[in-house]
Amino acid sequence: MAPARLHTSIMMAEKQRVMAGSPVSRATSGPINETEFLVQTGARTMLREAVLKLLEARPEEPTAFLADYFEKLCVGSGTATGDKGAHLLGQQRINRALWYLRLAHHSQRTAFNNNLSMAYECLSMGGRKKKTGLTGKNYSEVLSRICQEGELPEEISSELLRKIRCRDHEAVPFDIFRYGVLTCFVLLEFRSKVDSLFSVLHEKGPADQRLGKAVLDTLEEALVTSDLFIPASYLEAGSKLGPDGLALAMDKALLGNSSEAVMSRNQFLKDACALFLYKVKPVG
C-alpha cells in the first residue's frame, strides 16, 4: 500500500511542477536522455531534497515517510479557488509547515534551521506559487498548534502567545518566525524537564512545599544567569541545576521550620513556567 501511495504522490508532485511552469515544454523537438530529463523537470532536485530529509529524520518506516513527504509537496503546489478553497489551502500549508518543524529536534541546529526555512517558505507562498509573505494570522496559528500538540495548558500557552504573536495582517519576518517557533519548542521541553524534577520530589511521598519552593528558587537563579534573549539558553541553564546545587538548597530548606504543607504537581509546573514566561522577550 505504501509503495503505491509513494508512486502516486511522486507522479502528482511532478505533474504539479510541470503544470506550474516547468522548463520542459509538452512537445519537445527531439528525445532527451535520462540526465537531461531529470534536470529539466526538476525531478533530480526534488528527489535529492527528499533523500536529505529522509537522512535527517531517519524514520522507522522510510517508505511511509517519503510518501508523506511527496504528499505534502503536492499540497504546497496547489492553487485555490474562492474563499473556501483559499482557507483549505492555507490549512494544508500550515499542516505542511508543522510537518517540517517536527522533522528535527531544535538542538540539531543545522537541520532545524533548514526545516525552519522550508516551513517559512511554505507559509509565505500564495496561489500559483506567488510569494505573498507570512502573515501574523498564520504565524500565530502555527504557534498555537505547536502548543496544543505539546499539550501545554491553556493558561500557560495564552500568556506565551500574548508575548510572541503578531497582529493578523502584519508581515512576519523570518527572524521573528524563528524566535516564536523556537520559544514554543523550548518551553515545551522546559516544562517536560520540570515535570521530571517534580517526580523526584514526589518519589517518596507528597512533595514538601518547602522543597518545592527551594527548587523553584534555584531554578529562577539559573534562568537569571542565562542569556535571556536566546531561547535555547533556558535549556543550558538547566545544567546549573546539578545534583549538588539542588541537594544543598533542599537541605537548607529542611533546616527551617517544619511544615506539613505540600505542593501539587500542577502548582509546581505553573510556578516554573511562570519563571520561564517572565524571561521571554515580547515581540514588537
N, C-alpha and C positions, 0 to 999 in steps of 0.2 A: 504493500500500500504506500509506504513512504517513498520508494524509488519512483513510483508512478506520479506521486504528488510532486516530487522534485523535478521530474522531467516536464510536467505541465507548467510548473512555476517558472522554470528557465525559459520555456517557449513563450510564455506570456510576457515575461520581462523583456525578452529580445524583441517581441512584436511591438511592445510599447516604445522601445528605443527607436525602432525603425520608423514607426508612425509619427514619433515626435520630431523627426528630422535627422535621421541617420545620414552620414556621408555617402552611403551606398544607395544608388538610385534603383528603382524597382526593375528597370530594364537596363542591363549592362551591355556594353558594346562587345564583350567577349568574356570567356571564362577567366576566373581568377583562382590562384592557388589557395591552399588552406590558410597559410600565414596571412596573406593579404585580406582574406575574408574575415579572419578573427580580428585584425587590426581595424579594418574599415567599419565593421559593425559595432565595434566597441566591446565585443564579447571577451576578448583577452583581458582587458582591464577589469571588466565585471567579474570574471572568474578569479582573477588574481586577488581582487578585494575580498571575495567570498572565502578564498582559502586563507587569507591573512586573518580574517575574523574567526575562522574555524580554529586556527592555531592559537589565537588569543584566548578564546573561550574554552577550548579543549573539552567539549561536552561528551557525556557518556554515549549519546546517540548522534553521531556526526551526520548521518543521512537526514534525520529529522531536523537537525539544526540548519542544514543547508536548505532544506525545503522551506523552513520558516523564514530564512534569510531572503530567498528569492521571492517568497510571497509578500514580504514586507517591501521589497524592491518594486514589485508590481503596484502595490498600494501607493507608494510615493510618486509613481509616474502617472497617476490617473488625472482626470480632469473632472470638473464639477459643473452641473447644470442646475440653476435655480438655488434658492436659499437652502432647501433640504439637502440637495446634493453637495453644496459647499460645506454645510455643517458636518455631513457624514465624512467627507474627505478630510476635513480638519481633524475630526476624531481619529481617523485612520492614521494621519500623520503624527498625532500625539502618541498613539499606541506604538508606532514605529520608532519614534524618538525615545520612548521609555525602554523599548527593547534594546536599543543601542546602549543606553545608560546602564542597563543591568549586565552587560557583557563582561565588564571587568571591574574589580574592586577599586575604589578610589586610591588605595595605596599603590596600585600599579600605575604610576603616574603617566608613563608614555601611552599605554593602551587606553587608560581612562580619558586622557586629554584628547586623544584621537577620536574616541567614541563621542565625547562631548561635542567636538567639531561636527561630526556626522549628524548628531541629533539636532544641533543648532541649524545646520543647512537644511535638514528635512523640515523643520518647523518654519523656516524662512521662505519656503517655496510656495508660490501660488499656483493657479491653474496654468496648464501648458508649460510647466517648468519655469515660469517667470518668478524671479526673486522679489518678494514683496517685503521681506524683513519679518522679524519675530515681534509679535505684539505682546503687550503686557497681559492680555487676557489668556493667551495660550501659555505664556511663561508661568503665570500663576496657577493655571490648571495642571501643568506638569509638576510643579512643586506640591500641589495638593495631592496629586496621585501618588507621589513618592511617599508622602507622609501617611496616606491611607493604607497603601500596600505594606508599609512598615509597621502598621498598627500603632501609630503614635496617637495617644489620647487627644481628643478634640481640643481641650483647653490648652494643651501644650502646642499643638500644631497651629492653632489660631493665633497665638502670641508670636510664634516664629514667623508665620506668613505675614502678619501685620508689619513686621520689621523688614522683610526682604522682598515683598511683592511690589509690582509696578502697577500704574493705572492701566485700565483695559486697552486704551488706544495709544498708549505710549510705546515708542520704539525701544526695544531692549537690546543693547549691545552685547557682544559675546562675553565680555568680562563680567557683566552683571549676571548673565545666564550661568556662567561657570561658578560664580560665587554663591548664587542661590542654590543651585543643584548640589554643590559640594557641601554647603552648610546643612542641608537636609540630610544627606547621607551620613555626615559626621555625627549629627545629633542622634540619629537612629542607632549608630554604633556606640556612641557615648552612653545612651540610655541602656543598651544591652549590657555593657560592661558594669554600669552602676547596679543593674539588676543582679548580676553575678556577685557583686560585692555585698549586696544585702543578703543574699543566700548564705554567705559566710557568717554574717552577724546572726542569722536566724537558725544556723545549723544545730545548735544545742538547746533550742527553745525560743521563746518570744524575744524579738530584738529589743534590747535595752535602749531606752530613749537617749540615755547619756552617751552610749557608744555610737549610736546613730548620729547624734549631734557632733561628736568628736570626729567621726569620719567625714561628715559634710564640711566641717571647718577645715580639715586637712585638704579636702578636695578643692575648696574655694581658694586656699593659698596656692595650690598647684596651678589653678586656672589664672590667677592674678599674675603669676610669674611667666606665663606663656605669651607668645605674640598674638594678641587678640584680633589682629586683622587677617590672620591666615587660619581658616577653619581647621585645617589638618593639625594645627598646633595643639588643639584640645586633646587629641589622642596622645601627642608627645608629652603633654602634661601628666598623663596617666602614669608615665614611667616614674614620676616623682612620688607616686603613692606606693612605694615599696613596702614589703612586709615590716621592715624595721621601723619606718616612719609611722605606719598605721598602728603597729603594736605599742609604740611609745605614747601616741595620742590616746589610745584606748585605755592603757594602764593609768594614764593621768586622769582620765575621766572617771575611772572606777575608784580612785582615791578620794573623790569628792563625797558629798553627802549621798547616802544610799537612797535609792528611788525604785519604786515598783512600776513606774510608768514605762510603757512600751511604745514602739514606733511601728506603724504599719508599713508594708511594702509600698503601697500607693503614695503615702506621705513622703517616704524616703525618696522615691523616684521623682515625685513632684518637686521636692525641695532641690534635688540635684539638678534637674532640668532647668529650674529657675536660675540657678547659678550660671548655667551654660547660656541661657537666653539673655541674661543681663549683659554678657560679654559680646553678644552678636552685634556687629556694626550695622545699623539700619541703612537700607538702600536709599539714596537720594537725600 
